[in-house]
Amino acid sequence: MPARPGLFRRVLWRALLLLGLPALAAPLRAQEFPAPGRPITLIGGFAAGTPGDVYLRLIAPLLSARLGVPVVVEARVGATGNLAMEALARSAPDGHTVGLVSSGQLTINPAIFPRMPVDTVADLVPVMTLFDAPNVLAVSTVQRPQYTDCRALMAAIRARPGQLNYASSGSGASTHLAAAQFLAATGLDIQHVPYRGGPAAMIGLYQGDAEFFFYQSGPVLEDWRAGRVRLLGITSASRASAIPDLPTIAEACDLPGFQSSVWWGIALPQRTPEPVIARLRAEIGAVTGTPEIRDRILGMGFTPMPGGAEEMRAAIARDLPRWAAVVKASGARLE
């Protein structure tokens, strides 16, 4: 008995429909973000208690409440942030691993490391900028009470050229390069002592092993308020609202135009779908803009730097050659 044409067409249509369902369902599943019950990891290369780590732990519960899934913080400390960026770049591009990155990691590291584990432009997707994070020039009130201002510090270094030391959180770190810019502008001759991280450098300062340390304002403010350190200037272009009486380095050290700071931003692995990027940008922006988070960040001496993907991409393009020139002039290298 010959098959009826109508029946054949119906069978064929159902077969095609069944074959096409997985293909149709795949993009729908890809757009389901966040996946129900699946945690989101906020990854950063920041040591415990440092501003980057504090920021991630502040926003994690707020972001979890907005997205309806657990949000956990993972610290991948090492190689000046390269370990964290590598883990981020190698994660699945589905929005469930989100990176907090600094412009130091994105634009200084490529000039410092002869072999980078990631291409900071090609392997990561810019999502948004967050804050500008200047350094402050800190001295010990106990070991160096005579350093009442920047001019006194400079005079002491000039009196003993090549005999004194300054601290940094590591060769090529923003704390090192801020000092390198300072020395290039002043012509001072002083030896660099790189420590393994900011807390270790602060100990060197307290013990009198270093004359000064350029460090991010956040971790220093508690010690400053307790009277353990004196702040001589801040590396931003203008004064910080948290410490309005602290002059800029340009003012305090008579160095017009001096500025040296890094900024933070959010990045994702390459090939992350645009709807996922847009959702994370909106949610993180909303959380960061809450009074609780904004006041905490301002209290660290940081300046809000809101911007989207294009602004972050432009900042990276601007800073890559700028920091490459500073690194070359400073002679910074891995040690």
Residue pairs with C-beta under 8 A, 6 or more apart in sequence:
30 94
30 273
31 273
31 275
31 276
33 94
33 95
33 273
33 275
33 276
33 279
34 40
34 67
34 68
34 69
34 95
34 96
35 69
35 94
35 96
36 68
36 69
37 69
38 69
38 96
39 69
39 70
39 71
39 72
39 96
40 63
40 64
40 67
40 69
40 70
40 71
40 72
40 95
40 96
40 97
40 98
41 71
41 72
41 73
41 74
41 91
41 96
41 97
41 98
42 56
42 59
42 60
42 63
42 71
42 72
42 73
42 74
42 98
42 99
42 100
43 73
43 74
43 75
43 76
43 84
43 87
43 88
43 91
43 97
43 98
43 99
43 100
44 52
44 53
44 56
44 73
44 74
44 75
44 76
44 84
44 99
44 100
44 101
45 52
45 75
45 76
45 77
45 78
45 79
45 80
45 81
45 82
45 83
45 84
45 85
45 105
46 52
46 53
46 56
46 75
46 77
46 81
46 100
47 53
47 75
47 77
47 197
47 198
47 199
48 75
49 199
49 219
50 198
50 216
50 218
50 219
51 133
51 216
51 218
51 219
51 300
51 302
52 100
52 102
52 264
53 73
53 75
54 218
54 296
54 300
55 100
55 130
55 264
55 293
55 297
56 73
56 100
57 73
58 292
58 293
58 296
59 284
59 287
59 288
59 293
60 71
60 72
60 73
61 71
62 287
62 290
62 292
62 293
63 71
63 283
63 284
63 287
64 70
64 71
66 283
66 286
66 287
67 283
74 87
75 84
76 83
76 84
76 87
77 83
77 84
79 113
79 117
80 104
80 105
80 108
80 109
80 112
80 113
80 170
80 172
80 173
81 101
81 102
81 104
81 105
81 109
82 105
82 109
82 113
82 116
82 117
82 118
83 117
84 99
84 101
84 105
85 99
85 101
85 105
85 106
85 117
85 118
85 120
85 124
85 267
86 117
86 118
87 97
88 97
88 99
88 101
88 124
88 267
88 268
88 269
89 117
89 118
89 123
89 124
89 269
89 270
90 269
91 97
91 269
92 269
93 268
93 269
93 270
93 271
93 272
93 273
94 272
94 273
94 276
95 268
95 272
95 273
95 276
95 277
95 279
95 280
97 268
97 269
98 127
98 266
98 268
98 280
98 284
99 124
99 266
99 267
99 268
100 130
100 264
100 265
100 266
101 124
101 264
101 265
101 266
101 267
102 133
102 174
102 262
102 263
102 264
102 265
103 262
103 263
103 264
103 265
103 315
103 316
103 319
104 173
104 174
104 262
105 120
106 120
106 124
106 265
106 267
106 316
106 319
107 120
107 316
107 319
107 320
107 322
107 323
108 172
108 173
108 174
108 177
108 262
108 323
108 327
109 116
109 120
109 172
110 116
110 120
110 320
110 324
111 172
111 320
111 323
111 324
111 327
111 328
112 171
112 172
112 327
112 332
112 333
112 334
113 334
114 334
118 124
120 316
121 316
122 270
123 269
123 270
124 267
124 268
124 269
124 270
125 267
125 268
125 269
125 270
125 271
125 272
125 277
125 309
126 265
126 267
126 309
126 312
126 313
126 316
127 265
127 266
127 267
127 268
127 277
127 280
127 281
127 284
127 308
127 309
127 312
128 265
128 266
128 281
128 284
128 285
128 306
128 307
128 308
128 309
128 311
128 312
129 263
129 264
129 265
129 305
129 306
129 307
129 308
129 311
129 312
129 315
130 263
130 264
130 265
130 266
130 288
130 304
130 305
130 306
131 263
131 264
131 297
131 302
131 303
131 304
131 305
132 236
132 261
132 262
132 263
132 302
132 303
132 304
132 305
133 216
133 217
133 218
133 261
133 262
133 263
133 264
133 302
134 216
134 217
134 234
134 235
134 236
134 240
134 260
134 261
134 301
134 302
134 303
135 174
135 175
135 178
135 214
135 215
135 216
135 217
135 234
135 235
135 260
135 261
136 214
136 215
136 216
136 217
136 220
136 231
136 232
136 233
136 234
136 235
136 243
136 246
136 301
137 150
137 153
137 182
137 212
137 213
137 214
137 231
137 232
137 233
137 234
137 235
137 249
137 252
138 202
138 205
138 212
138 213
138 214
138 215
138 220
138 223
138 224
138 229
138 230
138 231
138 232
139 147
139 153
139 205
139 211
139 212
139 213
139 229
139 230
139 232
140 205
140 206
140 208
140 228
140 229
140 230
141 227
141 228
141 229
141 230
142 206
142 228
143 205
143 206
143 207
143 208
144 208
144 211
146 152
146 156
147 153
147 156
147 211
147 212
147 230
147 232
148 230
149 232
149 252
150 232
150 233
150 249
150 252
150 253
151 253
151 254
153 211
153 212
153 232
154 186
154 188
154 253
156 164
156 211
157 164
157 188
157 189
157 190
157 211
158 188
161 188
161 189
161 190
162 189
162 190
162 191
163 191
164 190
164 191
164 211
165 190
165 191
165 192
165 193
165 209
165 210
165 211
166 179
166 190
166 191
166 192
166 193
166 210
166 211
166 212
166 213
167 175
167 193
167 194
167 195
167 201
167 202
167 204
167 205
167 209
167 210
167 212
167 213
168 175
168 176
168 179
168 192
168 193
168 194
168 195
168 201
168 213
168 214
169 175
169 176
169 194
169 195
169 196
169 197
169 198
169 200
169 201
169 215
170 176
170 194
170 195
170 196
170 197
171 192
171 194
171 332
171 333
171 334
171 335
172 327
172 332
172 333
172 334
173 194
174 216
174 260
174 261
174 262
175 198
175 201
175 213
175 214
175 215
175 216
176 192
176 194
176 330
176 332
177 260
177 323
177 326
177 327
177 330
177 332
178 214
178 235
178 260
178 261
179 192
179 212
179 214
180 326
180 329
180 330
180 332
181 258
181 260
181 326
181 330
182 188
182 214
182 249
182 253
182 255
182 258
182 260
183 189
183 190
184 329
184 330
185 253
185 255
185 258
186 253
186 255
190 211
193 204
193 209
193 210
194 335
195 201
195 203
195 204
198 215
198 216
198 219
199 219
201 210
201 213
201 215
202 213
202 215
202 219
202 220
202 223
204 210
204 213
205 212
205 213
205 229
206 228
212 232
214 235
214 260
216 300
217 234
217 240
217 242
217 243
217 300
217 301
217 302
218 300
218 301
218 302
220 229
220 231
221 242
221 243
221 299
221 300
221 301
223 229
224 230
224 231
224 243
231 243
231 246
232 252
232 253
233 246
233 247
233 248
233 249
233 251
233 252
233 253
234 240
234 243
234 246
234 247
234 248
234 249
234 301
235 248
235 249
235 258
235 259
235 260
235 261
236 248
236 259
236 261
236 303
237 248
237 250
237 259
238 248
239 246
239 247
239 248
240 246
240 301
240 302
240 303
241 298
241 303
242 298
242 299
242 300
242 301
243 301
248 258
249 255
249 258
249 259
249 260
250 256
250 257
250 258
250 259
263 305
263 315
264 305
265 312
265 315
266 280
266 281
266 284
268 276
268 277
268 280
277 309
281 308
281 309
285 306
287 293
288 294
288 297
294 304
297 304
298 304
307 315
